[in-house]
Each structure stands twice: as structure tokens, then as C-alpha cells.
């Protein structure tokens, strides 16, 4: 999966910058040759996790990407154990995502949200966050997009 390579290269650069303050883990439980993920899905979410989640914390933290299938759906989570958001901030972010107006949400998350929803009918993009515990973006995509062998 090309997206994992892109984010691995990005994380290499960030780890050079932040050193041991940032850890990065991937748990991919799908056949990467059979699954296609839209270009620049992971990198903007990982970048947000670093900027908004981990860099404000002096001790840094961990970014985790998990990819798995259940039935006819593909699930992707990109999460961090960083600064997180207050409940009110999270509610406002979710409201702005649902409005789908350009510029109302950060460029990275907004673009990922709009692309996933436009490309995959029935897809779901959810944001979970808790102050001082971190943030998780969960993407749920119908399995009608797999590459054929």
C-alpha cells in the first residue's frame, strides 16, 4: 500500500526532527496488494497528530495506524496519545466536518473527510478525542474498492 510508504517516509523525517519524543506504530492486518486507499489519506492525519497532539506535550508520544477488515468493510484508525481536545472543541470540530464547507475545518482533516465521503458511498469518518488522552480518527469504508488480482 503506497500510503503506508508515504507516511513511513514522512515519519522518518519527523523522527529526525523530534528524536525519541515521537514513536510510530503500524498494525496492518490486510493484504496490502488487494486494498487501495486514496492518496494522502494517512499523511495529513499523522501530521495533525504531530502538530496538535504530540508537539504540545514536552514528553511527546506515540502515533498508531491500524488497518483491518471486518466483513465487507475496511477500517482505518490514526490515533495519538497526545494533548487531545476538550469536549466542546470536539463537538465544534464534528459540526464543522458535517457542514463540509471548505476552510471550516483544518485543511488536512477536511480534505480527507471530503475525499473519503465523495469516493466511497456509505463511508464514515469519525473523530474521538479526550483532553490529555489523545485523538483518534476512524475511517470506515465499504469493501467495494479492492483491487482484483
N, CA, C and O atoms as a GROMACS GRO file, in nm:
protein
  596
    1UNK      N    1   0.085  -0.117   0.000
    1UNK     CA    2   0.000   0.000   0.000
    1UNK      C    3   0.090   0.123   0.000
    1UNK      O    4   0.168   0.145   0.093
    2UNK      N    5   0.078   0.202  -0.104
    2UNK     CA    6   0.163   0.319  -0.122
    2UNK      C    7   0.148   0.419  -0.007
    2UNK      O    8   0.245   0.485   0.031
    3UNK      N    9   0.028   0.431   0.046
    3UNK     CA   10   0.004   0.527   0.154
    3UNK      C   11   0.090   0.497   0.278
    3UNK      O   12   0.136   0.590   0.344
    4UNK      N   13   0.112   0.372   0.308
    4UNK     CA   14   0.197   0.338   0.423
    4UNK      C   15   0.342   0.377   0.397
    4UNK      O   16   0.413   0.417   0.490
    5UNK      N   17   0.387   0.366   0.274
    5UNK     CA   18   0.523   0.406   0.238
    5UNK      C   19   0.538   0.558   0.251
    5UNK      O   20   0.637   0.606   0.305
    6UNK      N   21   0.438   0.631   0.203
    6UNK     CA   22   0.442   0.778   0.212
    6UNK      C   23   0.451   0.822   0.358
    6UNK      O   24   0.532   0.908   0.392
    7UNK      N   25   0.367   0.763   0.442
    7UNK     CA   26   0.366   0.805   0.583
    7UNK      C   27   0.492   0.757   0.655
    7UNK      O   28   0.539   0.824   0.748
    8UNK      N   29   0.548   0.644   0.615
    8UNK     CA   30   0.674   0.598   0.676
    8UNK      C   31   0.787   0.696   0.644
    8UNK      O   32   0.869   0.727   0.730
    9UNK      N   33   0.791   0.744   0.520
    9UNK     CA   34   0.893   0.843   0.482
    9UNK      C   35   0.873   0.974   0.560
    9UNK      O   36   0.969   1.034   0.607
   10UNK      N   37   0.749   1.015   0.572
   10UNK     CA   38   0.717   1.137   0.648
   10UNK      C   39   0.759   1.121   0.794
   10UNK      O   40   0.819   1.211   0.852
   11UNK      N   41   0.728   1.006   0.853
   11UNK     CA   42   0.763   0.982   0.993
   11UNK      C   43   0.913   0.976   1.013
   11UNK      O   44   0.963   1.016   1.118
   12UNK      N   45   0.985   0.926   0.915
   12UNK     CA   46   1.132   0.923   0.924
   12UNK      C   47   1.184   1.067   0.942
   12UNK      O   48   1.269   1.093   1.027
   13UNK      N   49   1.131   1.158   0.862
   13UNK     CA   50   1.173   1.298   0.872
   13UNK      C   51   1.133   1.358   1.007
   13UNK      O   52   1.211   1.432   1.067
   14UNK      N   53   1.013   1.328   1.053
   14UNK     CA   54   0.966   1.382   1.181
   14UNK      C   55   1.047   1.325   1.298
   14UNK      O   56   1.073   1.395   1.396
   15UNK      N   57   1.085   1.199   1.288
   15UNK     CA   58   1.166   1.141   1.396
   15UNK      C   59   1.306   1.200   1.397
   15UNK      O   60   1.368   1.208   1.502
   16UNK      N   61   1.356   1.240   1.281
   16UNK     CA   62   1.484   1.311   1.277
   16UNK      C   63   1.469   1.446   1.348
   16UNK      O   64   1.561   1.492   1.417
   17UNK      N   65   1.355   1.508   1.332
   17UNK     CA   66   1.328   1.639   1.391
   17UNK      C   67   1.302   1.629   1.542
   17UNK      O   68   1.359   1.705   1.620
   18UNK      N   69   1.216   1.536   1.582
   18UNK     CA   70   1.174   1.526   1.722
   18UNK      C   71   1.251   1.423   1.803
   18UNK      O   72   1.236   1.418   1.925
   19UNK      N   73   1.331   1.341   1.738
   19UNK     CA   74   1.407   1.239   1.808
   19UNK      C   75   1.317   1.136   1.875
   19UNK      O   76   1.217   1.093   1.817
   20UNK      N   77   1.352   1.099   1.995
   20UNK     CA   78   1.278   0.994   2.065
   20UNK      C   79   1.145   1.042   2.125
   20UNK      O   80   1.074   0.964   2.188
   21UNK      N   81   1.112   1.171   2.106
   21UNK     CA   82   0.985   1.223   2.159
   21UNK      C   83   0.865   1.162   2.086
   21UNK      O   84   0.754   1.158   2.141
   22UNK      N   85   0.887   1.115   1.963
   22UNK     CA   86   0.775   1.062   1.885
   22UNK      C   87   0.802   0.918   1.847
   22UNK      O   88   0.907   0.885   1.791
   23UNK      N   89   0.705   0.833   1.878
   23UNK     CA   90   0.710   0.692   1.839
   23UNK      C   91   0.599   0.670   1.736
   23UNK      O   92   0.500   0.743   1.734
   24UNK      N   93   0.617   0.569   1.654
   24UNK     CA   94   0.525   0.546   1.543
   24UNK      C   95   0.505   0.396   1.526
   24UNK      O   96   0.602   0.321   1.515
   25UNK      N   97   0.379   0.352   1.525
   25UNK     CA   98   0.350   0.209   1.513
   25UNK      C   99   0.242   0.187   1.408
   25UNK      O  100   0.146   0.264   1.398
   26UNK      N  101   0.257   0.081   1.329
   26UNK     CA  102   0.158   0.044   1.228
   26UNK      C  103   0.117  -0.101   1.251
   26UNK      O  104   0.202  -0.188   1.270
   27UNK      N  105  -0.014  -0.124   1.251
   27UNK     CA  106  -0.070  -0.258   1.260
   27UNK      C  107  -0.162  -0.277   1.139
   27UNK      O  108  -0.279  -0.239   1.142
   28UNK      N  109  -0.107  -0.335   1.033
   28UNK     CA  110  -0.182  -0.355   0.909
   28UNK      C  111  -0.220  -0.502   0.898
   28UNK      O  112  -0.134  -0.588   0.879
   29UNK      N  113  -0.349  -0.530   0.910
   29UNK     CA  114  -0.398  -0.667   0.909
   29UNK      C  115  -0.469  -0.702   0.778
   29UNK      O  116  -0.551  -0.794   0.775
   30UNK      N  117  -0.438  -0.630   0.671
   30UNK     CA  118  -0.498  -0.658   0.541
   30UNK      C  119  -0.388  -0.689   0.440
   30UNK      O  120  -0.272  -0.654   0.461
   31UNK      N  121  -0.426  -0.754   0.332
   31UNK     CA  122  -0.333  -0.778   0.223
   31UNK      C  123  -0.315  -0.646   0.149
   31UNK      O  124  -0.405  -0.602   0.078
   32UNK      N  125  -0.200  -0.584   0.165
   32UNK     CA  126  -0.174  -0.452   0.108
   32UNK      C  127  -0.186  -0.449  -0.043
   32UNK      O  128  -0.214  -0.343  -0.100
   33UNK      N  129  -0.167  -0.561  -0.109
   33UNK     CA  130  -0.176  -0.566  -0.255
   33UNK      C  131  -0.321  -0.564  -0.304
   33UNK      O  132  -0.346  -0.532  -0.420
   34UNK      N  133  -0.415  -0.599  -0.217
   34UNK     CA  134  -0.555  -0.606  -0.258
   34UNK      C  135  -0.638  -0.485  -0.216
   34UNK      O  136  -0.753  -0.471  -0.257
   35UNK      N  137  -0.579  -0.398  -0.134
   35UNK     CA  138  -0.654  -0.285  -0.081
   35UNK      C  139  -0.593  -0.155  -0.133
   35UNK      O  140  -0.472  -0.137  -0.132
   36UNK      N  141  -0.681  -0.066  -0.178
   36UNK     CA  142  -0.636   0.065  -0.223
   36UNK      C  143  -0.695   0.172  -0.132
   36UNK      O  144  -0.816   0.174  -0.105
   37UNK      N  145  -0.610   0.261  -0.085
   37UNK     CA  146  -0.653   0.371   0.000
   37UNK      C  147  -0.623   0.499  -0.078
   37UNK      O  148  -0.517   0.509  -0.141
   38UNK      N  149  -0.714   0.597  -0.076
   38UNK     CA  150  -0.690   0.721  -0.151
   38UNK      C  151  -0.557   0.787  -0.114
   38UNK      O  152  -0.514   0.784   0.001
   39UNK      N  153  -0.495   0.847  -0.213
   39UNK     CA  154  -0.369   0.917  -0.194
   39UNK      C  155  -0.383   1.024  -0.087
   39UNK      O  156  -0.485   1.092  -0.079
   40UNK      N  157  -0.281   1.038  -0.006
   40UNK     CA  158  -0.273   1.136   0.102
   40UNK      C  159  -0.390   1.124   0.200
   40UNK      O  160  -0.452   1.223   0.238
   41UNK      N  161  -0.417   1.000   0.240
   41UNK     CA  162  -0.514   0.977   0.347
   41UNK      C  163  -0.443   0.978   0.482
   41UNK      O  164  -0.490   1.043   0.575
   42UNK      N  165  -0.332   0.907   0.493
   42UNK     CA  166  -0.264   0.893   0.622
   42UNK      C  167  -0.180   1.014   0.658
   42UNK      O  168  -0.185   1.061   0.772
   43UNK      N  169  -0.101   1.065   0.564
   43UNK     CA  170  -0.004   1.169   0.594
   43UNK      C  171  -0.066   1.293   0.659
   43UNK      O  172  -0.013   1.340   0.759
   44UNK      N  173  -0.177   1.348   0.607
   44UNK     CA  174  -0.234   1.466   0.674
   44UNK      C  175  -0.283   1.436   0.815
   44UNK      O  176  -0.274   1.521   0.904
   45UNK      N  177  -0.335   1.317   0.836
   45UNK     CA  178  -0.383   1.281   0.970
   45UNK      C  179  -0.267   1.263   1.067
   45UNK      O  180  -0.276   1.302   1.184
   46UNK      N  181  -0.158   1.204   1.019
   46UNK     CA  182  -0.038   1.188   1.102
   46UNK      C  183   0.023   1.325   1.131
   46UNK      O  184   0.068   1.351   1.243
   47UNK      N  185   0.024   1.412   1.031
   47UNK     CA  186   0.076   1.547   1.051
   47UNK      C  187  -0.006   1.621   1.158
   47UNK      O  188   0.051   1.687   1.244
   48UNK      N  189  -0.138   1.609   1.150
   48UNK     CA  190  -0.224   1.671   1.253
   48UNK      C  191  -0.193   1.614   1.391
   48UNK      O  192  -0.188   1.688   1.489
   49UNK      N  193  -0.172   1.483   1.398
   49UNK     CA  194  -0.141   1.420   1.527
   49UNK      C  195  -0.012   1.477   1.586
   49UNK      O  196  -0.003   1.497   1.707
   50UNK      N  197   0.085   1.502   1.501
   50UNK     CA  198   0.212   1.559   1.550
   50UNK      C  199   0.193   1.704   1.593
   50UNK      O  200   0.232   1.743   1.703
   51UNK      N  201   0.133   1.784   1.505
   51UNK     CA  202   0.120   1.929   1.531
   51UNK      C  203   0.029   1.957   1.651
   51UNK      O  204   0.066   2.032   1.741
   52UNK      N  205  -0.090   1.897   1.650
   52UNK     CA  206  -0.190   1.930   1.751
   52UNK      C  207  -0.187   1.838   1.873
   52UNK      O  208  -0.229   1.878   1.982
   53UNK      N  209  -0.137   1.717   1.855
   53UNK     CA  210  -0.141   1.620   1.964
   53UNK      C  211  -0.010   1.605   2.039
   53UNK      O  212  -0.006   1.619   2.161
   54UNK      N  213   0.098   1.576   1.965
   54UNK     CA  214   0.222   1.539   2.032
   54UNK      C  215   0.319   1.654   2.056
   54UNK      O  216   0.382   1.659   2.161
   55UNK      N  217   0.333   1.746   1.962
   55UNK     CA  218   0.433   1.851   1.982
   55UNK      C  219   0.402   1.942   2.101
   55UNK      O  220   0.495   1.993   2.162
   56UNK      N  221   0.273   1.965   2.138
   56UNK     CA  222   0.249   2.045   2.259
   56UNK      C  223   0.292   1.976   2.389
   56UNK      O  224   0.311   2.042   2.491
   57UNK      N  225   0.306   1.844   2.385
   57UNK     CA  226   0.346   1.770   2.505
   57UNK      C  227   0.499   1.759   2.510
   57UNK      O  228   0.560   1.709   2.416
   58UNK      N  229   0.557   1.805   2.616
   58UNK     CA  230   0.702   1.802   2.628
   58UNK      C  231   0.758   1.661   2.611
   58UNK      O  232   0.864   1.642   2.550
   59UNK      N  233   0.686   1.561   2.665
   59UNK     CA  234   0.735   1.423   2.657
   59UNK      C  235   0.702   1.356   2.524
   59UNK      O  236   0.746   1.244   2.499
   60UNK      N  237   0.625   1.424   2.437
   60UNK     CA  238   0.590   1.365   2.308
   60UNK      C  239   0.485   1.257   2.323
   60UNK      O  240   0.395   1.267   2.406
   61UNK      N  241   0.499   1.151   2.241
   61UNK     CA  242   0.402   1.042   2.250
   61UNK      C  243   0.410   0.949   2.131
   61UNK      O  244   0.512   0.944   2.061
   62UNK      N  245   0.302   0.875   2.108
   62UNK     CA  246   0.300   0.772   2.005
   62UNK      C  247   0.186   0.796   1.908
   62UNK      O  248   0.076   0.836   1.947
   63UNK      N  249   0.214   0.772   1.782
   63UNK     CA  250   0.113   0.771   1.676
   63UNK      C  251   0.094   0.627   1.634
   63UNK      O  252   0.191   0.554   1.612
   64UNK      N  253  -0.032   0.586   1.624
   64UNK     CA  254  -0.063   0.448   1.583
   64UNK      C  255  -0.156   0.449   1.464
   64UNK      O  256  -0.257   0.520   1.462
   65UNK      N  257  -0.121   0.370   1.364
   65UNK     CA  258  -0.209   0.347   1.249
   65UNK      C  259  -0.249   0.201   1.252
   65UNK      O  260  -0.164   0.113   1.263
   66UNK      N  261  -0.378   0.177   1.243
   66UNK     CA  262  -0.428   0.039   1.241
   66UNK      C  263  -0.522   0.024   1.122
   66UNK      O  264  -0.607   0.110   1.099
   67UNK      N  265  -0.505  -0.085   1.046
   67UNK     CA  266  -0.587  -0.111   0.928
   67UNK      C  267  -0.635  -0.256   0.938
   67UNK      O  268  -0.554  -0.347   0.955
   68UNK      N  269  -0.767  -0.276   0.927
   68UNK     CA  270  -0.821  -0.412   0.934
   68UNK      C  271  -0.951  -0.418   0.856
   68UNK      O  272  -1.012  -0.316   0.823
   69UNK      N  273  -0.993  -0.539   0.826
   69UNK     CA  274  -1.119  -0.563   0.757
   69UNK      C  275  -1.211  -0.642   0.848
   69UNK      O  276  -1.168  -0.728   0.925
   70UNK      N  277  -1.339  -0.612   0.837
   70UNK     CA  278  -1.442  -0.691   0.904
   70UNK      C  279  -1.558  -0.698   0.805
   70UNK      O  280  -1.616  -0.597   0.767
   71UNK      N  281  -1.589  -0.820   0.764
   71UNK     CA  282  -1.693  -0.835   0.664
   71UNK      C  283  -1.654  -0.764   0.536
   71UNK      O  284  -1.544  -0.784   0.485
   72UNK      N  285  -1.743  -0.682   0.486
   72UNK     CA  286  -1.718  -0.611   0.361
   72UNK      C  287  -1.679  -0.466   0.385
   72UNK      O  288  -1.709  -0.379   0.304
   73UNK      N  289  -1.611  -0.440   0.497
   73UNK     CA  290  -1.571  -0.303   0.528
   73UNK      C  291  -1.422  -0.299   0.567
   73UNK      O  292  -1.369  -0.392   0.627
   74UNK      N  293  -1.358  -0.190   0.530
   74UNK     CA  294  -1.220  -0.164   0.567
   74UNK      C  295  -1.222  -0.056   0.675
   74UNK      O  296  -1.291   0.045   0.661
   75UNK      N  297  -1.146  -0.078   0.781
   75UNK     CA  298  -1.137   0.018   0.891
   75UNK      C  299  -0.994   0.067   0.903
   75UNK      O  300  -0.899  -0.010   0.896
   76UNK      N  301  -0.981   0.197   0.921
   76UNK     CA  302  -0.851   0.261   0.939
   76UNK      C  303  -0.861   0.352   1.060
   76UNK      O  304  -0.955   0.432   1.070
   77UNK      N  305  -0.767   0.342   1.151
   77UNK     CA  306  -0.759   0.440   1.260
   77UNK      C  307  -0.621   0.502   1.260
   77UNK      O  308  -0.520   0.434   1.242
   78UNK      N  309  -0.618   0.631   1.282
   78UNK     CA  310  -0.494   0.704   1.302
   78UNK      C  311  -0.513   0.775   1.436
   78UNK      O  312  -0.598   0.862   1.449
   79UNK      N  313  -0.432   0.737   1.534
   79UNK     CA  314  -0.451   0.792   1.667
   79UNK      C  315  -0.321   0.834   1.732
   79UNK      O  316  -0.212   0.791   1.692
   80UNK      N  317  -0.334   0.919   1.831
   80UNK     CA  318  -0.218   0.961   1.910
   80UNK      C  319  -0.257   0.965   2.056
   80UNK      O  320  -0.375   0.968   2.091
   81UNK      N  321  -0.157   0.964   2.141
   81UNK     CA  322  -0.182   0.975   2.285
   81UNK      C  323  -0.137   1.113   2.334
   81UNK      O  324  -0.078   1.128   2.442
   82UNK      N  325  -0.167   1.212   2.251
   82UNK     CA  326  -0.124   1.349   2.277
   82UNK      C  327  -0.219   1.432   2.359
   82UNK      O  328  -0.288   1.382   2.447
   83UNK      N  329  -0.222   1.561   2.327
   83UNK     CA  330  -0.294   1.661   2.406
   83UNK      C  331  -0.445   1.642   2.405
   83UNK      O  332  -0.511   1.675   2.504
   84UNK      N  333  -0.501   1.590   2.298
   84UNK     CA  334  -0.645   1.572   2.291
   84UNK      C  335  -0.720   1.704   2.288
   84UNK      O  336  -0.659   1.811   2.281
   85UNK      N  337  -0.853   1.695   2.293
   85UNK     CA  338  -0.938   1.814   2.287
   85UNK      C  339  -1.039   1.813   2.400
   85UNK      O  340  -1.080   1.708   2.450
   86UNK      N  341  -1.078   1.932   2.440
   86UNK     CA  342  -1.190   1.947   2.532
   86UNK      C  343  -1.316   1.901   2.460
   86UNK      O  344  -1.321   1.903   2.337
   87UNK      N  345  -1.416   1.861   2.534
   87UNK     CA  346  -1.542   1.813   2.476
   87UNK      C  347  -1.604   1.917   2.382
   87UNK      O  348  -1.653   1.882   2.275
   88UNK      N  349  -1.600   2.043   2.420
   88UNK     CA  350  -1.659   2.150   2.339
   88UNK      C  351  -1.586   2.164   2.206
   88UNK      O  352  -1.649   2.182   2.102
   89UNK      N  353  -1.452   2.156   2.209
   89UNK     CA  354  -1.372   2.164   2.086
   89UNK      C  355  -1.408   2.049   1.992
   89UNK      O  356  -1.422   2.069   1.871
   90UNK      N  357  -1.423   1.930   2.047
   90UNK     CA  358  -1.456   1.812   1.968
   90UNK      C  359  -1.593   1.828   1.903
   90UNK      O  360  -1.611   1.796   1.785
   91UNK      N  361  -1.689   1.876   1.978
   91UNK     CA  362  -1.824   1.896   1.925
   91UNK      C  363  -1.821   1.997   1.810
   91UNK      O  364  -1.884   1.975   1.707
   92UNK      N  365  -1.748   2.106   1.826
   92UNK     CA  366  -1.737   2.207   1.721
   92UNK      C  367  -1.670   2.150   1.596
   92UNK      O  368  -1.713   2.177   1.484
   93UNK      N  369  -1.564   2.072   1.615
   93UNK     CA  370  -1.495   2.010   1.502
   93UNK      C  371  -1.590   1.918   1.425
   93UNK      O  372  -1.596   1.923   1.302
   94UNK      N  373  -1.663   1.835   1.496
   94UNK     CA  374  -1.758   1.743   1.431
   94UNK      C  375  -1.866   1.819   1.355
   94UNK      O  376  -1.904   1.779   1.245
   95UNK      N  377  -1.916   1.927   1.413
   95UNK     CA  378  -2.017   2.008   1.346
   95UNK      C  379  -1.962   2.068   1.217
   95UNK      O  380  -2.030   2.068   1.114
   96UNK      N  381  -1.840   2.120   1.223
   96UNK     CA  382  -1.779   2.178   1.103
   96UNK      C  383  -1.754   2.073   0.996
   96UNK      O  384  -1.770   2.101   0.877
   97UNK      N  385  -1.716   1.952   1.036
   97UNK     CA  386  -1.697   1.844   0.939
   97UNK      C  387  -1.827   1.813   0.867
   97UNK      O  388  -1.828   1.797   0.745
   98UNK      N  389  -1.936   1.804   0.940
   98UNK     CA  390  -2.066   1.772   0.881
   98UNK      C  391  -2.116   1.879   0.786
   98UNK      O  392  -2.190   1.850   0.693
   99UNK      N  393  -2.075   2.004   0.809
   99UNK     CA  394  -2.117   2.112   0.721
   99UNK      C  395  -2.045   2.108   0.587
   99UNK      O  396  -2.093   2.164   0.488
  100UNK      N  397  -1.929   2.043   0.585
  100UNK     CA  398  -1.850   2.020   0.464
  100UNK      C  399  -1.814   2.147   0.388
  100UNK      O  400  -1.798   2.142   0.266
  101UNK      N  401  -1.801   2.259   0.456
  101UNK     CA  402  -1.760   2.382   0.389
  101UNK      C  403  -1.608   2.388   0.384
  101UNK      O  404  -1.541   2.362   0.484
  102UNK      N  405  -1.555   2.423   0.269
  102UNK     CA  406  -1.411   2.438   0.252
  102UNK      C  407  -1.360   2.543   0.351
  102UNK      O  408  -1.415   2.652   0.359
  103UNK      N  409  -1.256   2.511   0.424
  103UNK     CA  410  -1.194   2.607   0.513
  103UNK      C  411  -1.250   2.610   0.654
  103UNK      O  412  -1.188   2.668   0.743
  104UNK      N  413  -1.366   2.548   0.678
  104UNK     CA  414  -1.423   2.548   0.812
  104UNK      C  415  -1.349   2.453   0.905
  104UNK      O  416  -1.351   2.469   1.027
  105UNK      N  417  -1.284   2.354   0.848
  105UNK     CA  418  -1.210   2.254   0.923
  105UNK      C  419  -1.066   2.263   0.874
  105UNK      O  420  -1.042   2.313   0.764
  106UNK      N  421  -0.971   2.216   0.953
  106UNK     CA  422  -0.833   2.217   0.908
  106UNK      C  423  -0.819   2.153   0.770
  106UNK      O  424  -0.894   2.063   0.734
  107UNK      N  425  -0.724   2.201   0.694
  107UNK     CA  426  -0.706   2.154   0.557
  107UNK      C  427  -0.689   2.003   0.550
  107UNK      O  428  -0.753   1.938   0.467
  108UNK      N  429  -0.605   1.945   0.635
  108UNK     CA  430  -0.576   1.802   0.629
  108UNK      C  431  -0.697   1.716   0.656
  108UNK      O  432  -0.735   1.634   0.572
  109UNK      N  433  -0.758   1.732   0.773
  109UNK     CA  434  -0.873   1.652   0.810
  109UNK      C  435  -0.992   1.680   0.718
  109UNK      O  436  -1.062   1.588   0.678
  110UNK      N  437  -1.014   1.806   0.685
  110UNK     CA  438  -1.124   1.842   0.596
  110UNK      C  439  -1.111   1.778   0.460
  110UNK      O  440  -1.209   1.726   0.406
  111UNK      N  441  -0.991   1.780   0.403
  111UNK     CA  442  -0.969   1.717   0.272
  111UNK      C  443  -0.989   1.566   0.278
  111UNK      O  444  -1.052   1.509   0.189
  112UNK      N  445  -0.936   1.502   0.380
  112UNK     CA  446  -0.953   1.357   0.395
  112UNK      C  447  -1.101   1.324   0.408
  112UNK      O  448  -1.150   1.233   0.342
  113UNK      N  449  -1.171   1.398   0.491
  113UNK     CA  450  -1.315   1.375   0.512
  113UNK      C  451  -1.392   1.388   0.381
  113UNK      O  452  -1.470   1.299   0.345
  114UNK      N  453  -1.370   1.498   0.308
  114UNK     CA  454  -1.443   1.520   0.184
  114UNK      C  455  -1.411   1.415   0.078
  114UNK      O  456  -1.501   1.368   0.008
  115UNK      N  457  -1.284   1.377   0.066
  115UNK     CA  458  -1.246   1.276  -0.034
  115UNK      C  459  -1.306   1.140  -0.004
  115UNK      O  460  -1.362   1.076  -0.092
  116UNK      N  461  -1.294   1.096   0.121
  116UNK     CA  462  -1.347   0.965   0.159
  116UNK      C  463  -1.498   0.961   0.134
  116UNK      O  464  -1.549   0.867   0.075
  117UNK      N  465  -1.568   1.064   0.180
  117UNK     CA  466  -1.714   1.066   0.165
  117UNK      C  467  -1.756   1.076   0.018
  117UNK      O  468  -1.859   1.020  -0.020
  118UNK      N  469  -1.680   1.147  -0.063
  118UNK     CA  470  -1.714   1.160  -0.205
  118UNK      C  471  -1.681   1.033  -0.284
  118UNK      O  472  -1.755   0.996  -0.376
  119UNK      N  473  -1.572   0.966  -0.249
  119UNK     CA  474  -1.528   0.849  -0.325
  119UNK      C  475  -1.601   0.721  -0.288
  119UNK      O  476  -1.618   0.633  -0.372
  120UNK      N  477  -1.643   0.708  -0.163
  120UNK     CA  478  -1.700   0.582  -0.115
  120UNK      C  479  -1.836   0.606  -0.050
  120UNK      O  480  -1.844   0.644   0.066
  121UNK      N  481  -1.940   0.582  -0.127
  121UNK     CA  482  -2.075   0.596  -0.073
  121UNK      C  483  -2.092   0.501   0.046
  121UNK      O  484  -2.058   0.384   0.037
  122UNK      N  485  -2.144   0.553   0.153
  122UNK     CA  486  -2.162   0.472   0.273
  122UNK      C  487  -2.043   0.471   0.366
  122UNK      O  488  -2.042   0.399   0.465
  123UNK      N  489  -1.941   0.551   0.335
  123UNK     CA  490  -1.824   0.558   0.423
  123UNK      C  491  -1.855   0.646   0.543
  123UNK      O  492  -1.948   0.727   0.541
  124UNK      N  493  -1.774   0.628   0.648
  124UNK     CA  494  -1.792   0.704   0.771
  124UNK      C  495  -1.654   0.750   0.818
  124UNK      O  496  -1.559   0.672   0.821
  125UNK      N  497  -1.645   0.878   0.855
  125UNK     CA  498  -1.522   0.931   0.915
  125UNK      C  499  -1.563   0.988   1.051
  125UNK      O  500  -1.646   1.078   1.059
  126UNK      N  501  -1.502   0.935   1.157
  126UNK     CA  502  -1.537   0.976   1.292
  126UNK      C  503  -1.413   1.028   1.365
  126UNK      O  504  -1.301   0.984   1.338
  127UNK      N  505  -1.435   1.120   1.456
  127UNK     CA  506  -1.326   1.176   1.537
  127UNK      C  507  -1.360   1.153   1.684
  127UNK      O  508  -1.470   1.186   1.730
  128UNK      N  509  -1.265   1.096   1.756
  128UNK     CA  510  -1.278   1.075   1.901
  128UNK      C  511  -1.162   1.146   1.967
  128UNK      O  512  -1.049   1.141   1.917
  129UNK      N  513  -1.187   1.212   2.077
  129UNK     CA  514  -1.078   1.280   2.147
  129UNK      C  515  -1.116   1.305   2.292
  129UNK      O  516  -1.233   1.324   2.326
  130UNK      N  517  -1.014   1.304   2.375
  130UNK     CA  518  -1.031   1.336   2.517
  130UNK      C  519  -0.910   1.418   2.560
  130UNK      O  520  -0.796   1.382   2.530
  131UNK      N  521  -0.935   1.525   2.630
  131UNK     CA  522  -0.827   1.613   2.676
  131UNK      C  523  -0.723   1.532   2.754
  131UNK      O  524  -0.757   1.453   2.842
  132UNK      N  525  -0.596   1.553   2.720
  132UNK     CA  526  -0.481   1.488   2.782
  132UNK      C  527  -0.476   1.337   2.761
  132UNK      O  528  -0.397   1.269   2.826
  133UNK      N  529  -0.557   1.284   2.672
  133UNK     CA  530  -0.554   1.140   2.644
  133UNK      C  531  -0.527   1.111   2.496
  133UNK      O  532  -0.479   1.003   2.463
  134UNK      N  533  -0.558   1.207   2.408
  134UNK     CA  534  -0.528   1.187   2.268
  134UNK      C  535  -0.650   1.196   2.178
  134UNK      O  536  -0.761   1.223   2.223
  135UNK      N  537  -0.625   1.171   2.049
  135UNK     CA  538  -0.727   1.181   1.946
  135UNK      C  539  -0.715   1.063   1.852
  135UNK      O  540  -0.604   1.017   1.823
  136UNK      N  541  -0.828   1.013   1.805
  136UNK     CA  542  -0.832   0.904   1.707
  136UNK      C  543  -0.926   0.944   1.594
  136UNK      O  544  -1.039   0.987   1.618
  137UNK      N  545  -0.879   0.929   1.472
  137UNK     CA  546  -0.963   0.944   1.353
  137UNK      C  547  -0.990   0.803   1.304
  137UNK      O  548  -0.897   0.725   1.280
  138UNK      N  549  -1.119   0.769   1.287
  138UNK     CA  550  -1.158   0.635   1.243
  138UNK      C  551  -1.230   0.648   1.110
  138UNK      O  552  -1.328   0.721   1.097
  139UNK      N  553  -1.179   0.575   1.011
  139UNK     CA  554  -1.237   0.575   0.877
  139UNK      C  555  -1.291   0.435   0.850
  139UNK      O  556  -1.223   0.335   0.873
  140UNK      N  557  -1.414   0.430   0.802
  140UNK     CA  558  -1.486   0.306   0.776
  140UNK      C  559  -1.532   0.312   0.630
  140UNK      O  560  -1.616   0.394   0.594
  141UNK      N  561  -1.475   0.225   0.545
  141UNK     CA  562  -1.500   0.230   0.401
  141UNK      C  563  -1.561   0.098   0.354
  141UNK      O  564  -1.512  -0.009   0.390
  142UNK      N  565  -1.669   0.105   0.274
  142UNK     CA  566  -1.725  -0.018   0.216
  142UNK      C  567  -1.620  -0.090   0.131
  142UNK      O  568  -1.534  -0.026   0.070
  143UNK      N  569  -1.626  -0.220   0.128
  143UNK     CA  570  -1.526  -0.305   0.063
  143UNK      C  571  -1.550  -0.322  -0.087
  143UNK      O  572  -1.517  -0.428  -0.141
  144UNK      N  573  -1.605  -0.226  -0.156
  144UNK     CA  574  -1.625  -0.240  -0.299
  144UNK      C  575  -1.513  -0.179  -0.380
  144UNK      O  576  -1.529  -0.155  -0.500
  145UNK      N  577  -1.400  -0.152  -0.316
  145UNK     CA  578  -1.291  -0.083  -0.381
  145UNK      C  579  -1.165  -0.168  -0.395
  145UNK      O  580  -1.065  -0.120  -0.449
  146UNK      N  581  -1.168  -0.291  -0.348
  146UNK     CA  582  -1.047  -0.375  -0.350
  146UNK      C  583  -0.998  -0.396  -0.492
  146UNK      O  584  -1.078  -0.414  -0.584
  147UNK      N  585  -0.867  -0.396  -0.508
  147UNK     CA  586  -0.806  -0.428  -0.637
  147UNK      C  587  -0.826  -0.576  -0.664
  147UNK      O  588  -0.823  -0.658  -0.571
  148UNK      N  589  -0.847  -0.610  -0.787
  148UNK     CA  590  -0.859  -0.751  -0.827
  148UNK      C  591  -0.720  -0.804  -0.862
  148UNK      O  592  -0.638  -0.731  -0.920
  149UNK      N  593  -0.694  -0.930  -0.828
  149UNK     CA  594  -0.564  -0.990  -0.862
  149UNK      C  595  -0.558  -1.026  -1.007
  149UNK      O  596  -0.456  -1.077  -1.054
   0.00000   0.00000   0.00000
